[in-house]
Amino acid sequence: MLIRVPFRASTVVLVAGAVAFAGCRSAEAPSPHGLDLTAIDRSVDAGDNFYAFANGAWLKRTEIPADRSTWGPSEAMTEDTALRTRQLLEEAARAAPAAGTVPQQAADYYASYMDDAAIEAKGLAPLQPLLDRIGAIDSISALSRALGEELRADVDALNATNFHTDRLFGVWVTGNLNDPAKSVPYLLQGGLDMPDREYYVADSARMAAVRNEFVAHVSQMLRLAGVPKPDDAAAAVVALETRMARVHATRAESLDVLKANNPWPRAEFPAKAPGLDWAAFLSAARLDREPTIVVWHPAATRGLSALVRSEPLSSWQHWLTFHAADRNAAILPRAFVDARFAFHGKVLNGTPQLAERWKRGIAATNAALPEAVGQLYVGRFFPPETKAQMQAMVKNLIAAFGARIERLEWMSPATKVKAKQKLATLRVGVGYPDKWTDYRPLQIVKGDAFGNRQRAELFDYQRHLGKLGAPVDKGEWWMSPQTVNAVNLPLQNALNFPAAILAPPYFDAAAPEATNYGAIGAVIGHEITHSFDDQGAMFDADGRLANWWTTDDLQHFQAAGAQLAAQYDAYMPFPDLHLNGRQTLSENIADVAGLATAYDGWRASLGNAAAPAVGGFSGPQQFFLAYAQSWLVKWREPALRQAVITDGHAPGEFRADAVRNLDAWYDAFEVKLGRKLFLPPDQRVRVW
Ligand SMILES: [Zn+2]
């Protein structure tokens, strides 16, 4: 479970940008440390709209850069990180590193991506072998093999909560829900190009308009790939994906771990989900020696498999062709890049302008070689002092969370013992992993952008498959150090705080503690809480899916969750679209309890000292303002709609509203009955 909506490589390629790098605040704030006082809008009442109070002036004066769908401090940090990474990779290239070393791989991957003249000159040639293989498919067995060969480890159900893959299925390899010491492959639904089934089935004029654009996009890609009668072929592809969408689980359903825990013996796949030639499929996917595969989406697996038999081979060939072109568009000639951006960038995200190539190149290199770039990045930009400071802060916040467990009036001593056991065994990774991925088997060839990407994806898949049969490494990282984000890993009972988020404005050694605790402290509290949110609470101290609760305690906990879900259900980002309180429940529990934990941790860090006022704001006010400023983000409308439909996180504005569940916020801003955010004490949700 993440702190914020992730920038997947595919997303960054679409939304990262063409304007000159502009730091979000450093140029305009009078003090570069702590609160951004120039963002605050004192004409708003803090109790009516706390987010606008903390951020209104910034929201009024800021335009989203043309190459982005969202903009705020986190996005500025991501751009800043990309700029520094570019410098590192360009320096690495000039140093002429030895073949097979990490600097060579990262620098050559980037340089090959950047060589758009070479990519243009090759035309369709790099894609052609793939198109030829698709063209030769003449039976269900051959189709099943082709579908199996395509599988990659490109989904992640519980850590990154990434449920989207445009391949027929996605694979995730991690500890078994029932025996977390052993790795197992999970199979998740896939096959859709658009972000979620809603885009295919929702009965609204808006989605119908997007679907029309989608048909045109598929047709354009097929035309570029040289398919005759591309309009007819596109109609077949869209019809096929619409049938896939109908059998897909919803985003909220995908979060139900209890429904996902379906270990299927390999031999039973043909009977349980007839259609695919499973033997051919699993052999091509290199899963033919696994005794058991956990099927996360059993109904979708049955439905997708049946489509392999019921739909014409030619539709599947068009579908494979479309995805081969669309997925690889970034490393094909400019016409492919533009066609992909016109739909994925403009239509789906509202982004007017394609990002400059270097930004897309950095995102692509990060996606292909996350820990190779990461080694270079932390070596330069993550001082040991920062790591030590963060480790101390995490320790303080774990203690604060433990004290909150102790103080819970409704929880029985028996459940408290179990909760504290789980807290005590939480593994916290700060900055970067103890052990780096070994990239030596991966060949990165300068000048072969297309081949590099295919080899990197296959290497990544094989690396994940390599975990099968070996003891689970509970220290494994699931996020690169140069990612502005953080993640909780339920099956490892572990947290990752990458180096790139441990920087201003989230964390600044020169800033007052109140703002550090309000920003990065709340992030840390959020991730700790994920081990105890509605999902995390179903895993024990070993990361096993097991109920450690007494019946009464669990009932109380679930009732509090339902109350919080109702609170978020009531938020309306659009007149025709409200938040899904269930889909965002884990994140909202983590926000509310994480903020409370950060507040307690900050008070404890003060000891008996008083916090100095800044800009006329008391210490507690600074704490809550820093929290609301950490969620500052401006959205383009299509991107916001997409997030509401597909993301487990509420949009930043509503995350800032978590404050209304904390008594300390009412005290800090003297919020009384009658203010819009006011909740009577019995309606303030206290989950932890
Ligand atoms: Zn989260």
Boltz pocket constraint, residues with backbone or C-beta under 6 A from the ligand:
constraints:
  - pocket:
      binder: B
      contacts: [[A, 1], [A, 2], [A, 3], [A, 4], [A, 486], [A, 526], [A, 530], [A, 586], [A, 587], [A, 590]]
      max_distance: 6.0
